Amino acid sequence: MPRRRRGAGRYPRLARGGPRLRWLLVLLVAGCAPTQPVSDWERQNRQRLVSEDTAAPPPYPRHADLIEFYVSPTAEFKYFVDARSLSVGADRIVRFTLVARSPSGVDNVSYEGIRCPREHRLYAVARAEGSWSSRDSDWREFARGTSLGWQYALAHYFFCPHRDPIRSAAEGVDALRRGSHPSVYVEPKNLGGSN
């Protein structure tokens, strides 16, 4: 009597297919496995990222629309927000055009967003002739005490009072003109004044 191959009795095709067919079956079974449940936090954050509005950069800022704001006593640049560009989207992101003027008078112009209370994103950078170059970056936390302290200053003193975004562009423009949001206490030394 001829000797039968091992495993050929019950499933002869499986035995002939060898390891390749077995791996295919393992992969098929793994693909049918139930997915892990998604937590409320994951669902909420996924929705927040998916629902972000996309906005085209506004017109290049005019000198008359720039509002200067104070960053810190160590800041070498002067910082301005273009009042016409300030907006608050349905996604609760505060978007604006920032002008950072160097001590030699050179303007660095960018279109940015702040997601309260402590994240920022760069959307575009202006070219010398006034057009925009897209620089769509990821959301990043901003660091205090760095040369990018203007991000913290804008969020903390103007656009995110009590860690929530302002409700309208008019509220943000008013805060910039006052020197801080009316509901945020600012010590006089932090407003650029002297004691």
PLY file of the C-alpha trace (Angstrom):
ply
format ascii 1.0
element vertex 195
property float x
property float y
property float z
element edge 194
property int vertex1
property int vertex2
end_header
0.00 0.00 0.00
1.43 3.39 -0.96
2.29 5.67 1.87
0.18 8.82 2.18
1.76 12.16 2.74
1.29 13.71 6.12
-1.70 16.05 6.21
-3.03 14.84 2.88
-5.83 12.78 4.42
-8.36 15.37 5.37
-7.42 18.35 3.22
-5.41 17.14 0.24
-5.40 20.56 -1.50
-4.06 22.28 1.58
-1.24 19.76 1.75
-0.35 20.35 -1.92
-0.37 24.16 -1.53
2.15 23.94 1.23
3.17 26.90 3.37
1.98 29.52 0.86
-1.62 28.42 1.08
-1.43 28.19 4.86
-0.12 31.77 5.07
-2.91 32.94 2.80
-5.46 31.36 5.14
-3.79 32.95 8.18
-3.89 36.38 6.52
-7.53 35.96 5.54
-8.49 35.01 9.08
-6.46 37.92 10.50
-8.22 40.32 8.14
-11.57 39.20 9.49
-10.56 39.84 13.11
-12.59 42.51 14.88
-11.02 45.96 15.10
-10.09 47.47 18.43
-12.67 49.82 19.89
-11.96 53.54 19.50
-12.04 55.65 22.66
-14.02 58.87 22.97
-10.77 60.86 23.05
-9.56 59.26 19.80
-12.91 59.85 18.14
-12.97 63.48 19.29
-9.42 64.23 18.11
-9.90 62.47 14.79
-13.01 64.56 14.18
-11.16 67.74 15.16
-8.38 67.07 12.67
-10.72 66.03 9.87
-13.08 68.96 10.34
-10.41 71.67 10.11
-11.35 74.38 7.66
-8.91 75.12 4.88
-8.52 78.78 4.16
-6.69 80.49 1.35
-4.24 83.17 2.45
-5.72 86.67 2.63
-4.48 89.62 0.56
-0.99 90.89 1.37
-1.18 93.15 4.46
-1.32 96.93 4.14
0.75 99.05 6.50
-2.39 100.86 7.77
-3.97 97.55 8.91
-1.03 96.36 11.04
-1.47 96.31 14.82
1.72 95.96 16.85
1.74 93.73 19.92
4.26 93.31 22.71
6.12 90.00 23.06
8.86 90.37 25.68
11.67 92.68 26.75
14.20 90.41 25.01
12.43 90.34 21.63
14.56 92.00 18.98
11.87 91.97 16.31
8.68 94.02 16.29
5.53 91.96 15.76
2.29 92.94 14.04
-1.00 91.27 13.15
-2.89 92.33 10.04
-6.36 93.28 11.35
-8.04 92.52 7.99
-6.71 88.95 7.95
-7.81 87.96 11.46
-10.54 85.31 11.45
-12.01 82.64 13.69
-13.28 79.60 11.82
-16.10 77.22 12.69
-13.26 74.85 13.62
-12.32 77.35 16.41
-8.92 78.07 14.88
-7.74 81.68 14.96
-6.04 82.55 11.65
-4.06 85.70 10.95
-1.26 87.27 8.98
1.82 87.94 11.09
4.46 90.51 10.24
7.77 90.13 12.08
9.93 93.20 11.43
13.67 92.84 11.99
15.76 95.62 13.57
17.01 96.49 10.07
13.41 96.97 8.85
12.96 93.76 6.84
9.44 92.29 7.08
8.87 88.55 7.39
5.22 87.92 6.53
3.41 84.65 7.21
-0.16 83.35 7.35
-0.63 81.26 10.49
-3.16 79.66 12.78
-3.46 79.12 16.52
-5.46 76.28 18.00
-6.08 77.20 21.61
-4.61 76.85 24.07
-1.09 76.08 22.81
-0.70 74.90 19.22
0.27 76.79 16.09
0.51 76.07 12.40
2.14 77.81 9.47
-0.04 77.92 6.34
1.94 80.16 3.98
4.85 82.58 3.73
4.68 85.78 1.68
7.11 86.44 -1.14
8.72 89.84 -1.69
6.33 90.73 -4.54
3.28 90.05 -2.33
2.23 86.56 -3.45
2.04 83.57 -1.10
4.09 80.38 -1.01
2.28 77.48 0.65
4.11 76.02 3.68
1.35 73.90 5.14
2.88 72.49 8.31
1.63 70.19 11.05
0.23 71.48 14.31
2.98 72.05 16.87
3.09 73.17 20.45
4.82 76.49 20.91
7.54 76.98 23.44
7.76 79.83 25.90
11.01 81.68 26.33
12.26 81.14 22.79
12.60 83.44 19.82
9.12 82.22 18.89
7.65 83.70 22.07
5.27 85.74 19.94
3.13 82.61 19.48
2.73 82.25 23.22
2.05 85.98 23.60
-0.68 85.95 20.93
-2.37 82.89 22.38
-2.08 83.80 26.06
-2.76 87.54 25.99
-4.96 88.02 22.91
-6.53 85.04 21.14
-7.07 82.35 23.81
-8.35 84.04 26.97
-8.85 81.40 29.65
-7.59 78.78 27.16
-10.60 79.20 24.84
-10.48 80.86 21.42
-11.92 84.31 20.87
-15.41 84.28 19.36
-14.87 86.75 16.53
-12.26 88.68 14.60
-13.59 91.92 16.15
-12.86 90.56 19.62
-9.28 89.77 18.57
-8.74 93.19 16.96
-10.08 94.85 20.11
-7.69 92.81 22.28
-4.73 93.75 20.06
-5.62 97.46 20.19
-6.02 97.36 23.99
-2.69 95.59 24.50
-4.33 92.39 25.84
-7.70 90.69 26.01
-9.92 92.45 28.59
-10.52 89.23 30.53
-6.79 88.45 30.90
-4.84 90.09 33.71
-1.49 91.36 32.51
1.09 92.84 34.83
2.29 96.26 33.61
5.83 94.91 33.14
4.43 92.45 30.55
2.89 95.22 28.47
6.20 96.80 27.61
5.77 99.68 30.02
8.27 100.61 32.68
7.69 100.82 36.43
0 1
1 2
2 3
3 4
4 5
5 6
6 7
7 8
8 9
9 10
10 11
11 12
12 13
13 14
14 15
15 16
16 17
17 18
18 19
19 20
20 21
21 22
22 23
23 24
24 25
25 26
26 27
27 28
28 29
29 30
30 31
31 32
32 33
33 34
34 35
35 36
36 37
37 38
38 39
39 40
40 41
41 42
42 43
43 44
44 45
45 46
46 47
47 48
48 49
49 50
50 51
51 52
52 53
53 54
54 55
55 56
56 57
57 58
58 59
59 60
60 61
61 62
62 63
63 64
64 65
65 66
66 67
67 68
68 69
69 70
70 71
71 72
72 73
73 74
74 75
75 76
76 77
77 78
78 79
79 80
80 81
81 82
82 83
83 84
84 85
85 86
86 87
87 88
88 89
89 90
90 91
91 92
92 93
93 94
94 95
95 96
96 97
97 98
98 99
99 100
100 101
101 102
102 103
103 104
104 105
105 106
106 107
107 108
108 109
109 110
110 111
111 112
112 113
113 114
114 115
115 116
116 117
117 118
118 119
119 120
120 121
121 122
122 123
123 124
124 125
125 126
126 127
127 128
128 129
129 130
130 131
131 132
132 133
133 134
134 135
135 136
136 137
137 138
138 139
139 140
140 141
141 142
142 143
143 144
144 145
145 146
146 147
147 148
148 149
149 150
150 151
151 152
152 153
153 154
154 155
155 156
156 157
157 158
158 159
159 160
160 161
161 162
162 163
163 164
164 165
165 166
166 167
167 168
168 169
169 170
170 171
171 172
172 173
173 174
174 175
175 176
176 177
177 178
178 179
179 180
180 181
181 182
182 183
183 184
184 185
185 186
186 187
187 188
188 189
189 190
190 191
191 192
192 193
193 194
